Amino acid sequence: MESYRYINGGKEFLDSVEPLWELLNEYHKEKSIDFKSQYESLNFNERKKKLLTSRAINIDIVIDSFDNYIGYCISTISQDSIGEVDSLFLKSGARKYGIGDELIRRALEWLESDNVKKKVITVAAGNENVINFYNKYGFKKRRIVLELVEE
């Protein structure tokens, strides 16, 4: 069985997750029906700028036995103490081994250690298959946001 290790840090790890974030963005683009062009125009530097406005950032990175980065989770705490699991991604070959469970557990533990007011996760349209995963950890649908698509 493959062995994995986890490294943990803050904003100093942001650049390390860029290649995996690009894969996640590509995945969302493939799954999206109405917003492909928005994913095409997204770039990591803009995403990074937004993340850096948070009061605190936690990053867990998963590394396989060959020292390849295979997954990550970014969690943030906003200036008004809202905790968010901003981004969680595993390469396809690393799924179904409990790694995602470990990443979400680590994220929630970090958020709880700061006594955030609430914890949220946003799921992109087209990626609804992850909702059951998040339901296992107590996350429930609160609202559905529709956005006007300009033709």
Backbone torsions as a table, in degrees:
resi	resn	phi	psi	omega
1	MET	NA	138.7	179.2
2	GLU	-62.5	143.0	174.4
3	SER	-107.9	147.5	-177.7
4	TYR	-130.0	150.5	172.2
5	ARG	-129.6	156.1	-176.6
6	TYR	-117.7	134.9	171.5
7	ILE	-118.2	148.4	-173.4
8	ASN	-130.8	140.9	176.7
9	GLY	-166.6	-161.6	-179.2
10	GLY	-119.7	-140.3	-174.3
11	LYS	-59.9	-21.9	178.8
12	GLU	-64.8	-15.5	179.1
13	PHE	-94.5	-4.1	-175.2
14	LEU	-55.5	-48.2	-178.3
15	ASP	-63.6	-27.4	-179.9
16	SER	-67.6	-28.0	-178.3
17	VAL	-91.4	-3.5	-176.4
18	GLU	-52.8	-48.2	-179.6
19	PRO	-60.9	-37.4	178.0
20	LEU	-71.3	-37.7	176.3
21	TRP	-60.6	-39.9	178.1
22	GLU	-61.5	-39.2	176.7
23	LEU	-65.3	-40.3	177.3
24	LEU	-63.5	-43.7	178.9
25	ASN	-61.2	-41.3	177.5
26	GLU	-63.7	-41.3	177.6
27	TYR	-59.9	-46.6	178.3
28	HIS	-62.8	-38.7	178.6
29	LYS	-62.1	-43.5	179.4
30	GLU	-64.1	-38.4	-177.1
31	LYS	-79.4	-24.4	-175.2
32	SER	-72.1	140.9	176.0
33	ILE	-97.9	-45.1	-172.0
34	ASP	-104.5	-9.4	-171.3
35	PHE	-125.9	25.2	180.0
36	LYS	-54.5	-42.8	-176.8
37	SER	-65.4	-32.0	177.6
38	GLN	-67.3	-39.2	177.4
39	TYR	-68.0	-34.5	177.2
40	GLU	-63.4	-32.5	-177.3
41	SER	-90.1	-10.1	178.0
42	LEU	-67.9	143.1	173.2
43	ASN	-138.0	155.5	-173.1
44	PHE	-65.3	-36.2	-179.0
45	ASN	-61.3	-39.8	176.9
46	GLU	-66.8	-42.2	178.4
47	ARG	-61.6	-43.0	-179.8
48	LYS	-61.6	-43.2	178.4
49	LYS	-57.8	-43.5	179.8
50	LYS	-64.5	-44.5	179.8
51	LEU	-61.0	-37.0	-177.4
52	LEU	-70.9	-9.1	174.7
53	THR	-81.2	-7.4	179.6
54	SER	-70.1	154.9	175.5
55	ARG	-68.3	-35.4	-179.5
56	ALA	-149.2	148.1	179.7
57	ILE	-131.3	135.2	175.5
58	ASN	-124.2	132.4	179.7
59	ILE	-131.0	126.2	171.1
60	ASP	-111.7	132.4	178.4
61	ILE	-119.9	137.7	178.5
62	VAL	-103.9	131.7	-178.1
63	ILE	-123.9	133.4	179.6
64	ASP	-84.5	-179.4	-175.8
65	SER	-68.9	-10.5	176.7
66	PHE	-100.7	12.8	-178.9
67	ASP	66.0	24.9	174.3
68	ASN	-89.5	136.9	173.7
69	TYR	-77.4	119.9	-174.8
70	ILE	-116.5	-7.8	179.8
71	GLY	-172.4	166.2	179.2
72	TYR	-160.3	164.5	171.6
73	CYS	-143.0	128.2	174.9
74	ILE	-110.7	126.3	174.8
75	SER	-121.9	147.3	179.8
76	THR	-135.4	160.2	171.3
77	ILE	-123.7	123.5	-177.7
78	SER	-74.0	170.8	178.4
79	GLN	-60.4	-26.8	179.0
80	ASP	-102.1	26.1	171.8
81	SER	65.1	33.9	171.3
82	ILE	-95.9	124.9	178.8
83	GLY	-90.8	137.9	-179.8
84	GLU	-138.5	134.7	166.6
85	VAL	-86.2	100.8	-171.4
86	ASP	-78.2	-38.1	-170.6
87	SER	-157.2	125.8	176.9
88	LEU	-136.3	127.6	-177.5
89	PHE	-147.7	139.8	171.1
90	LEU	-131.0	137.7	172.8
91	LYS	-59.6	150.5	-171.8
92	SER	-56.8	-38.3	-179.4
93	GLY	-69.4	-12.9	-178.1
94	ALA	-99.8	1.6	-178.1
95	ARG	-83.2	155.7	177.5
96	LYS	76.8	19.6	177.2
97	TYR	-115.6	10.4	-179.9
98	GLY	84.7	4.2	-178.3
99	ILE	-69.9	-42.1	177.3
100	GLY	-61.1	-39.0	177.0
101	ASP	-61.0	-44.0	179.2
102	GLU	-64.3	-41.0	179.0
103	LEU	-62.8	-44.0	-178.9
104	ILE	-69.3	-37.3	176.7
105	ARG	-60.8	-44.8	179.2
106	ARG	-62.4	-42.5	179.9
107	ALA	-62.9	-46.5	-178.7
108	LEU	-65.3	-38.8	177.3
109	GLU	-61.4	-43.5	179.1
110	TRP	-63.5	-44.7	179.1
111	LEU	-62.9	-41.9	179.8
112	GLU	-65.0	-33.2	-179.2
113	SER	-65.0	-18.5	179.2
114	ASP	-101.0	1.1	-179.8
115	ASN	53.2	49.0	179.3
116	VAL	-62.1	155.8	-179.2
117	LYS	-67.0	-40.5	177.0
118	LYS	-157.0	166.2	-179.5
119	LYS	-122.9	132.5	-177.8
120	VAL	-132.7	156.9	173.3
121	ILE	-140.1	135.9	174.2
122	THR	-105.4	130.3	178.4
123	VAL	-108.7	126.9	-179.6
124	ALA	-70.3	142.8	174.3
125	ALA	-57.2	135.2	-176.6
126	GLY	98.6	-15.4	-178.8
127	ASN	-113.0	27.5	-176.2
128	GLU	-61.7	-18.0	-179.6
129	ASN	-61.9	-16.5	179.3
130	VAL	-86.6	-7.9	-176.2
131	ILE	-60.7	-42.0	178.9
132	ASN	-61.7	-36.2	176.3
133	PHE	-59.3	-49.2	-179.1
134	TYR	-70.0	-30.9	176.2
135	ASN	-58.1	-34.7	179.7
136	LYS	-59.0	-24.0	-177.6
137	TYR	-103.3	13.0	174.7
138	GLY	94.2	-1.0	178.1
139	PHE	-77.7	135.1	179.6
140	LYS	-130.1	153.6	175.8
141	LYS	-63.0	131.0	177.2
142	ARG	-111.1	-40.3	179.9
143	ARG	-151.2	161.2	173.7
144	ILE	-121.9	123.2	-177.4
145	VAL	-103.4	126.4	175.6
146	LEU	-104.2	144.0	179.3
147	GLU	-125.3	133.7	178.8
148	LEU	-66.0	128.3	178.2
149	VAL	-100.1	119.1	178.1
150	GLU	-79.3	124.9	-179.0
151	GLU	-84.1	NA	NA
